[in-house]
Structure formats: structure tokens, C-alpha cells
């Protein structure tokens, strides 16, 4: 009788242990480690590569909540010529002023982009005359082309039938989205006269911005991220 009771107790203990293990595994799986990271591109030349300080963390939060992505909450900083560039599926570049890529940096960026990486360049007003010749060093054979309004990057989870939303007004020009397409794949998306990254920043950073405008910017950013992660 005593042996039988001990046997039952051992069996019950094994059952409890198994149930606890299953519960623990479920809990662990629900708190999975981040799968992806975003990074801001640090470049030489004197331009303010460090602008839009709160932009990427806010975009990351929006994408994780609305696209169910699993990005690390904070963004990183990566240099153009670094081998670390290849750790990120998405690189964000912004600024107002001068940009200089060395030959090594241009080659490294080309290798990253032709190998599956993606660069979003956001003209923070004043970047255009500097970034175009530098990207020509990266892709001498390519020219920026304006993406048509039916391009898939504008039609992911959120629909933008008129293309890029206009976040900030500078000189009356319309917002334009340009792309570098390498062997049929969009490798660089250049948002011009738009200030998309400004729209991702903390609300209140820019006087006069509305929550509606900020939401448009975040939705466009999310469309871009979804396109990057799903394009072939």
C-alpha cells in the first residue's frame, strides 16, 4: 500500500513538472527576442547625419504594433564603410548638408545594397545636391527615377494613392519619391521635399505639426518597412 502511494505521488509529480515546463515554454515563446534592428547611417562630410533623433524608435514602435514586426526598440548607428552595415535589413539616412563617401565606403554600400540591403534617404531639406553625386559613386550605372503612384511601396497595409504625404512645406514643391532599381529590385528609396523622418519624431518636436500629419508619416514609413521585408 505504501509503495503504491509513493508510486502515485511520483507520477503526480512528473505530471505537475511536465505541465509547468509546458507553461514555461509558452511564456518564453511569448517574450521572444527581437528579430530585426534598424540603424541610422553615419557619414562624413559635415552634414547632420544625426538628425531626427526620435524618428526611428517611433517608427519601430509603430511597425511592431501595427505590422506585428519584431524590431529591437532602439535604433543603432552604423558607419557607411563598416562591416556592421550587413546586420541591418533597413538603413535610414537623413541630413541637411554635405555628404562624402570614400571609395571604400561607396564600394561597401554598393555591396550591402546589391546583397539584399535597403537604404532610405530622407532629404531633410538641403541634402539633395550632395547626396545625388555620392550615390552616383555607389551606382555609376543607375539614375534616380521617380516611382509611379501605383508602385507597391505606396500600397501596403496603408494606401497612399497620391504618393508621399507632404509633412513639411519649404518652397512650394511637391513631395517626390525616387528610387534606385538594381536588377529589378528597389535598393534605395529617396524621399524628397517630404520630411518624412520629421513626421516620425515625437509629437510636439515641430510647432504646427498635427497628430493627423504625424500618423500619415508613420503609416508611410510602415508601408516602406513592409515592402522592404516582403519584396522579392
C-alpha positions, 0 to 999 in steps of 0.5 A, spaced: 500 500 500 505 504 501 509 503 495 503 504 491 502 511 494 509 513 493 508 510 486 502 515 485 505 521 488 511 520 483 507 520 477 503 526 480 509 529 480 512 528 473 505 530 471 505 537 475 513 538 472 511 536 465 505 541 465 509 547 468 515 546 463 509 546 458 507 553 461 514 555 461 515 554 454 509 558 452 511 564 456 518 564 453 515 563 446 511 569 448 517 574 450 521 572 444 527 576 442 527 581 437 528 579 430 530 585 426 534 592 428 534 598 424 540 603 424 541 610 422 547 611 417 553 615 419 557 619 414 562 624 413 562 630 410 559 635 415 552 634 414 547 632 420 547 625 419 544 625 426 538 628 425 531 626 427 533 623 433 526 620 435 524 618 428 526 611 428 524 608 435 517 611 433 517 608 427 519 601 430 514 602 435 509 603 430 511 597 425 511 592 431 504 594 433 501 595 427 505 590 422 506 585 428 514 586 426 519 584 431 524 590 431 529 591 437 526 598 440 532 602 439 535 604 433 543 603 432 548 607 428 552 604 423 558 607 419 557 607 411 564 603 410 563 598 416 562 591 416 556 592 421 552 595 415 550 587 413 546 586 420 541 591 418 535 589 413 533 597 413 538 603 413 535 610 414 539 616 412 537 623 413 541 630 413 541 637 411 548 638 408 554 635 405 555 628 404 562 624 402 563 617 401 570 614 400 571 609 395 571 604 400 565 606 403 561 607 396 564 600 394 561 597 401 554 600 400 554 598 393 555 591 396 550 591 402 545 594 397 546 589 391 546 583 397 539 584 399 540 591 403 535 597 403 537 604 404 532 610 405 534 617 404 530 622 407 532 629 404 531 633 410 531 639 406 538 641 403 541 634 402 539 633 395 545 636 391 550 632 395 547 626 396 545 625 388 553 625 386 555 620 392 550 615 390 552 616 383 559 613 386 555 607 389 551 606 382 555 609 376 550 605 372 543 607 375 539 614 375 534 616 380 527 615 377 521 617 380 516 611 382 509 611 379 503 612 384 501 605 383 508 602 385 507 597 391 511 601 396 505 606 396 500 600 397 501 596 403 497 595 409 496 603 408 494 606 401 497 612 399 494 613 392 497 620 391 504 618 393 508 621 399 504 625 404 507 632 404 509 633 412 513 639 411 512 645 406 519 649 404 518 652 397 512 650 394 514 643 391 511 637 391 513 631 395 517 626 390 519 619 391 525 616 387 528 610 387 534 606 385 532 599 381 538 594 381 536 588 377 529 589 378 529 590 385 528 597 389 535 598 393 534 605 395 528 609 396 529 617 396 524 621 399 524 628 397 521 635 399 517 630 404 520 630 411 518 624 412 523 622 418 520 629 421 513 626 421 516 620 425 519 624 431 515 625 437 509 629 437 510 636 439 518 636 436 515 641 430 510 647 432 504 646 427 505 639 426 498 635 427 497 628 430 493 627 423 500 629 419 504 625 424 500 618 423 500 619 415 508 619 416 508 613 420 503 609 416 508 611 410 514 609 413 510 602 415 508 601 408 516 602 406 518 597 412 513 592 409 515 592 402 522 592 404 521 585 408 516 582 403 519 584 396 522 579 392 
